[in-house]
């Protein structure tokens, strides 16, 4: 009996050491690519996009218009494609960068990225983890946090994707059901719920005026009956446009945005409609259609994409009582990059559902304790394990800075990165649609 009692602490010590060693291995695998591609290689690099952002902010600080003069003075139908290469976003992001215009573009980018890194760590960095499951969630979160290619690319280029990512993460926290103590302080549950939902919607709306793609979240809010969140999103978007300059905002939507209607012709975008267009491009043109087949492919690809988006909305509508408001928003984070992604870093927003899905599925799995007796897994635990494995495989294309992942994946699946991102994140959406459940606590709270 004494021998058994003496052996127990030894097994626990071994288990702790094993977890510690596994954690070190994870950090050695995921942190170096993050530092190499996100920071070291770009230590002396500004990047075209951030220089454009900085120049637009400087023009605003001098009382000038940030949009190209030739676009503003030309009919939008005659200026198709002429805005590319210039500042092509609502004026809000340029307004936010005005305080950095006292610095040259190089140091302005460094300050911007350091601020973003601090906020990113505060919002998403895994900090809690007790017990075996907690440690597994912790290291799984580390791997996603440091390995997510779109986030690394956003660092490399100094992109604006961080702002919608941050605001959406805070909105998810607000949508999570408060504790009893919260409701006692704030008042009746309904009133507190409406305030949280309204503020969450405002944050999403502001983020959509940094990059327009989060606007695709709005139809999900409508079909799922999240009216307060939807109203808040409208209020946030309108308020952001007014604060950043009503005349400039009007010019952007009336004169600048319509000139970017040639998106279907961008054959390398990682979005659903472009993948469909390229698929149709590969189909031999019927006799007599050779000259117009590429236009037919574009029209058909966009139409099929719209039909697929409508199908997704129908799925959200049918299951509107299945998911909490926070889970609905998490799942909706896949839609902007999938249906409107122009470049790979737009998939930074998909990090939010990926983090939550992996952590939640780990929590629902049954893991045997190291050096202990095997655990008899229930059917739910076995399903969670299967979903976890499938989800990790589906999300592998997002780790495109890891050659150990990228090269074998392209060898097994001979697609380009854009197609792999669409397929992987599309499957990830389907898997998380099944894996996320309202009864499981949201980790962003």
C-alpha atoms as one frame of an Amber mdcrd trajectory, in Angstrom:
protein
   0.000   0.000   0.000   2.817   2.343   0.879   4.552   1.488  -2.402   1.455
   2.607  -4.365   1.212   5.832  -2.388   4.866   6.537  -3.003   4.509   5.915
  -6.745   1.644   8.390  -7.243   3.693  11.597  -6.799   6.336  10.207  -9.161
   3.773   9.655 -11.914   2.415  13.161 -11.434   5.910  14.618 -11.670   6.563
  12.655 -14.833   3.281  13.877 -16.298   4.185  17.497 -15.562   7.610  17.064
 -17.125   6.085  15.400 -20.196   3.664  18.307 -20.676   6.504  20.780 -20.201
   8.639  19.026 -22.817   5.745  18.895 -25.273   5.211  22.609 -24.728   8.859
  23.352 -25.459   8.642  21.330 -28.678   5.533  23.251 -29.759   7.214  26.594
 -29.099  10.343  25.542 -30.989   8.210  24.535 -33.959   5.853  27.524 -34.191
   7.679  30.561 -32.779  10.720  30.636 -35.148   8.578  30.881 -38.347   6.549
  33.664 -36.720   9.705  35.601 -35.846  11.448  34.850 -39.151   8.659  35.679
 -41.597   6.744  38.212 -39.533   9.617  40.242 -38.109  13.197  39.290 -39.031
  12.827  39.200 -42.827  10.899  42.472 -42.774  13.114  44.309 -40.274  14.122
  46.820 -42.989  10.969  46.529 -45.138   8.046  48.943 -45.253   5.832  47.423
 -47.920   3.767  49.041 -50.629   0.437  48.889 -48.821   1.603  50.499 -45.605
   3.331  53.270 -47.549  -0.004  53.920 -49.270  -1.779  53.966 -45.889   0.814
  56.324 -44.439   0.672  58.630 -47.448  -3.142  58.790 -47.222  -2.920  59.625
 -43.510  -0.372  62.355 -44.255  -2.657  63.873 -46.883  -5.515  63.930 -44.375
  -3.296  65.600 -41.785  -2.537  68.287 -44.378  -6.211  68.761 -45.226  -5.911
  67.043 -48.614  -7.973  64.307 -50.260  -6.449  60.799 -49.898  -8.065  59.412
 -53.059  -6.503  59.632 -56.556  -7.468  62.799 -58.400  -7.954  61.072 -61.746
 -10.586  58.775 -60.198 -12.454  61.571 -58.468 -12.612  63.628 -61.679 -13.680
  60.756 -63.951 -16.982  58.983 -64.338 -16.751  55.686 -62.376 -17.744  53.647
 -65.439 -14.818  55.146 -67.338 -12.348  54.703 -64.461 -12.763  50.970 -63.897
  -9.557  49.563 -62.424  -7.807  52.949 -62.108  -8.039  53.086 -58.303  -5.868
  50.004 -57.786  -2.474  50.842 -56.360  -3.864  53.783 -54.414  -5.721  54.185
 -51.130  -8.931  52.235 -51.831 -10.549  52.000 -48.381 -12.968  54.192 -46.432
 -11.174  57.139 -44.825 -11.369  55.722 -41.285  -8.123  53.720 -41.290  -6.178
  56.656 -42.704  -7.654  58.818 -39.930  -6.446  56.336 -37.330  -2.915  56.543
 -38.699  -2.767  60.365 -38.596  -0.979  60.371 -35.178   1.842  58.357 -36.813
   2.398  60.836 -39.652   4.993  62.662 -37.547   7.177  59.581 -38.087   8.619
  58.421 -41.385   6.875  55.356 -42.919   9.477  52.920 -41.583   9.102  53.884
 -37.920   5.378  54.471 -38.292   5.011  50.858 -39.401   7.114  49.613 -36.467
   5.024  51.540 -33.943   1.788  50.358 -35.567   2.883  46.717 -35.507   4.097
  46.867 -31.904   0.754  48.305 -30.835  -1.070  45.595 -32.801   1.135  42.878
 -31.312   0.348  44.073 -27.787  -3.395  44.110 -28.437  -3.235  40.720 -30.179
  -1.464  39.152 -27.198  -3.925  40.695 -24.771  -6.994  39.520 -26.699  -6.046
  36.119 -28.060  -2.867  34.806 -26.478  -3.657  31.610 -24.511  -2.927  32.241
 -20.854  -4.998  29.779 -18.866  -4.575  26.027 -18.779  -4.914  23.739 -15.805
  -4.990  19.963 -15.894  -4.270  17.834 -18.923  -7.037  19.257 -21.087  -6.175
  22.791 -20.111  -2.546  22.246 -21.095  -3.605  20.739 -24.413  -5.803  23.781
 -25.064  -2.909  26.042 -24.110  -0.410  24.522 -26.528  -3.009  24.164 -29.270
  -3.711  27.875 -28.897   0.017  28.669 -29.095   0.349  26.703 -32.324  -2.567
  28.510 -33.969  -1.559  31.911 -32.622   2.022  31.787 -33.889   1.487  29.675
 -37.011  -1.519  31.350 -38.650  -0.126  32.447 -42.017  -2.574  35.326 -42.662
  -1.600  36.934 -39.340   2.108  36.570 -40.156   1.495  38.120 -43.578  -0.444
  40.968 -41.956   2.627  41.664 -39.816   4.939  41.487 -42.836   2.948  44.021
 -44.825   1.567  46.213 -42.039  -1.996  45.551 -43.162  -5.191  46.936 -41.654
  -6.732  43.473 -41.047  -5.737  43.686 -37.394  -8.359  46.325 -36.595 -11.432
  44.264 -37.682  -9.829  41.239 -35.987  -9.478  43.087 -32.670 -12.939  44.655
 -32.766 -14.602  41.344 -33.659 -12.776  39.544 -30.842 -14.051  42.116 -28.342
 -17.547  41.811 -29.832 -17.454  38.046 -29.264 -16.567  38.644 -25.617 -19.508
  40.986 -25.255 -21.911  38.498 -26.834 -20.960  35.765 -24.408 -23.594  35.267
 -21.708 -22.610  37.221 -18.568 -22.297  35.701 -15.138 -24.879  36.211 -12.391
 -22.736  38.875 -10.758 -22.637  40.823 -14.010 -26.412  40.913 -14.287 -26.798
  41.976 -10.660 -24.562  44.958 -11.245 -25.920  45.890 -14.663 -29.601  45.416
 -13.982 -32.188  43.072 -15.518 -30.880  40.421 -17.898 -32.762  41.682 -20.948
 -31.496  45.224 -20.565 -27.906  44.047 -20.059 -28.220  41.701 -23.008 -29.436
  44.487 -25.313 -26.580  46.757 -24.263 -23.996  44.053 -24.882 -25.497  43.102
 -28.228 -25.766  46.710 -29.350 -22.176  47.509 -28.398 -20.933  44.317 -30.087
 -22.726  45.342 -33.280 -21.197  48.826 -33.128 -17.701  47.324 -32.913 -18.341
  45.050 -35.898 -19.725  47.990 -37.875 -16.664  50.111 -37.146 -14.430  47.218
 -38.219 -16.384  46.946 -41.482 -15.482  50.554 -42.249 -11.799  49.666 -42.015
 -12.191  46.847 -44.541 -15.536  46.324 -46.227 -15.433  42.530 -46.234 -16.880
  42.160 -42.670 -20.126  43.549 -44.109 -20.857  39.938 -45.110 -21.504  39.252
 -41.426 -24.561  41.521 -41.522 -26.872  39.120 -43.457 -26.059  36.393 -40.899
 -27.206  38.689 -38.091 -30.460  39.346 -39.943 -31.369  35.720 -40.739 -30.523
  34.568 -37.193 -32.692  37.252 -35.606 -29.858  39.123 -33.867 -31.632  42.402
 -34.506 -29.895  44.412 -31.805 -26.468  43.357 -33.042 -27.484  44.169 -36.628
 -28.814  47.590 -35.613 -25.623  48.251 -33.694 -23.580  47.286 -36.752 -25.458
  49.829 -38.883 -25.001  52.470 -36.197 -21.292  51.702 -35.875 -20.720  51.825
 -39.635 -22.609  55.088 -40.117 -20.948  56.649 -37.074 -17.489  55.640 -38.304
 -18.153  57.212 -41.710 -19.399  60.441 -40.154 -16.505  60.710 -37.711 -13.902
  60.015 -40.395 -15.400  62.619 -42.727 -18.877  62.506 -44.305 -17.788  64.131
 -47.584 -14.794  61.824 -47.998 -16.959  58.821 -47.148 -19.496  59.910 -49.761
 -16.758  60.279 -52.363 -15.408  56.846 -51.551 -18.697  54.987 -51.984 -19.913
  57.033 -54.970 -16.737  57.594 -56.965 -13.928  55.304 -55.770 -15.558  51.988
 -54.844 -17.503  51.596 -58.140 -14.204  51.673 -60.074 -13.179  48.403 -58.405
 -15.948  46.371 -60.056 -13.465  44.239 -61.993 -12.868  41.855 -59.068 -14.063
  38.836 -61.058 -11.138  39.304 -63.408  -8.596  38.806 -60.604  -7.928  35.115
 -61.161  -5.589  34.570 -58.173  -7.841  35.712 -55.330  -8.452  33.158 -52.524
 -12.239  33.449 -52.632 -15.085  31.141 -53.565 -16.164  32.994 -56.692 -12.642
  33.105 -58.129 -12.124  29.379 -57.526 -15.389  28.744 -59.375 -14.402  31.116
 -62.182 -11.070  29.372 -62.621 -12.816  25.994 -62.609 -15.087  27.190 -65.405
 -12.074  28.642 -67.225 -10.674  25.126 -67.432 -13.778  23.894 -69.247 -13.333
  23.951 -73.046 -15.333  26.796 -74.577 -18.239  25.733 -76.801 -17.801  26.364
 -80.493 -18.392  30.010 -81.285 -18.043  31.085 -77.637 -14.247  31.325 -77.523
 -14.153  35.125 -77.495 -16.638  35.592 -74.666 -16.141  32.412 -72.648 -14.026
  34.130 -69.990 -16.872  36.611 -69.389 -19.381  33.775 -69.216 -17.131  32.027
 -66.690 -16.964  35.184 -64.575 -20.717  35.689 -64.592 -21.403  32.027 -63.838
 -18.759  31.897 -61.091 -20.123  34.974 -59.332 -23.702  33.689 -59.683 -22.806
  30.285 -58.237 -20.952  31.990 -55.392 -24.020  34.101 -54.592 -26.169  30.974
 -54.629 -23.742  29.235 -52.278 -23.765  32.236 -49.946 -27.566  32.143 -49.953
 -27.385  28.454 -49.032 -25.106  29.286 -46.102 -27.602  31.900 -44.916 -30.395
  29.328 -45.132 -28.302  27.014 -42.954 -27.839  29.773 -40.380 -31.578  30.501
 -40.449 -32.562  26.875 -39.885 -30.168  26.565 -36.945 -30.683  30.040 -35.483
 -31.791  28.560 -32.157 -28.910  26.084 -32.007 -26.049  28.526 -31.548 -25.522
  31.348 -29.100 -24.967  34.862 -30.422 -21.222  34.513 -29.788 -21.033  31.223
 -31.695 -23.050  32.669 -34.580 -20.548  35.507 -34.892 -17.633  33.087 -34.642
 -18.937  30.990 -37.524 -19.741  34.117 -39.546 -16.070  35.148 -39.332 -15.331
  32.579 -42.059 -17.625  34.302 -44.563 -15.750  37.579 -45.294 -12.513  35.867
 -46.377 -14.228  32.965 -48.128 -16.610  35.070 -50.212 -14.707  38.359 -50.512
 -11.054  37.529 -49.916  -8.739  39.224 -52.392  -5.432  38.199 -50.808  -4.304
  35.590 -48.295  -4.022  37.928 -45.302  -7.788  38.504 -45.388  -8.056  35.102
 -43.677  -6.696  36.643 -40.479 -10.311  36.942 -39.293 -10.723  33.156 -39.541
  -8.235  32.802 -36.679 -11.031  33.577 -34.199 -13.278  30.570 -34.977 -10.208
  28.367 -35.460  -8.891  29.186 -31.971 -12.238  28.713 -30.298 -13.074  25.555
 -32.234  -9.792  23.822 -31.413  -9.973  24.738 -27.733 -13.588  23.662 -27.433
 -13.110  20.359 -29.211 -10.105  19.611 -27.004 -12.270  20.319 -23.959 -14.863
  17.828 -25.206 -12.320  15.082 -25.907 -11.455  12.347 -23.414  -7.691  12.068
 -22.934  -6.099   9.329 -20.832  -3.945  10.724 -18.042  -0.225  10.026 -18.649
   0.962   6.907 -16.835  -2.626   6.265 -15.721  -5.482   3.988 -16.699  -7.092
   4.500 -20.121 -10.294   6.534 -20.116 -13.412   5.026 -21.615 -14.518   7.632
 -24.143 -18.187   8.349 -24.739 -19.597   8.692 -28.239 -19.571  12.501 -27.865
 -15.890  12.431 -26.882 -15.049  10.191 -29.838 -16.934  12.531 -32.179 -15.053
  15.497 -30.720 -11.723  13.747 -31.305 -12.648  12.966 -34.905 -13.818  16.534
 -35.535 -10.626  17.876 -33.973  -8.418  15.785 -36.266 -10.454  16.696 -39.345
 -10.489  20.381 -38.390  -6.719  20.510 -37.951  -6.243  18.848 -41.342  -8.678
  21.279 -42.977  -6.941  24.320 -41.491  -3.430  23.275 -42.591  -3.445  25.577
 -45.681  -3.512  28.559 -43.317   0.004  27.590 -42.172   1.478  28.490 -45.548
   4.700  29.898 -44.080   5.568  26.448 -42.742   7.360  24.588 -45.520   6.966
  21.343 -43.566   3.200  21.787 -44.029   2.970  23.642 -47.333   5.154  21.407
 -49.508   3.624  18.018 -48.561   0.136  19.519 -48.808   0.733  20.786 -52.330
   2.228  17.412 -53.249  -0.849  15.519 -52.015  -3.328  18.114 -53.301  -1.952
  19.727 -56.472  -3.752  23.049 -56.041  -2.403  26.541 -55.673  -2.516  28.321
 -52.313  -5.658  30.299 -53.125  -7.659  27.153 -53.877  -6.275  25.359 -50.817
  -7.300  28.259 -48.563 -10.843  28.269 -49.921 -11.246  24.498 -49.688  -9.623
  24.214 -46.251 -11.489  27.065 -44.609 -14.743  26.038 -46.278 -14.416  22.564
 -44.781 -13.390  24.191 -41.493 -16.623  26.176 -41.475 -18.669  23.014 -42.015
 -16.819  21.130 -39.258 -17.114  23.955 -36.735 -20.753  24.392 -37.676 -21.211
  20.944 -36.184 -18.571  21.183 -33.460 -19.557  24.462 -31.792 -22.465  24.157
 -29.416 -24.223  26.674 -27.244 -23.759  24.751 -24.009 -19.956  24.977 -24.184
 -18.480  28.150 -22.618 -16.917  30.646 -24.997 -13.196  31.047 -24.395 -13.116
  34.706 -25.454 -14.957  35.749 -22.265
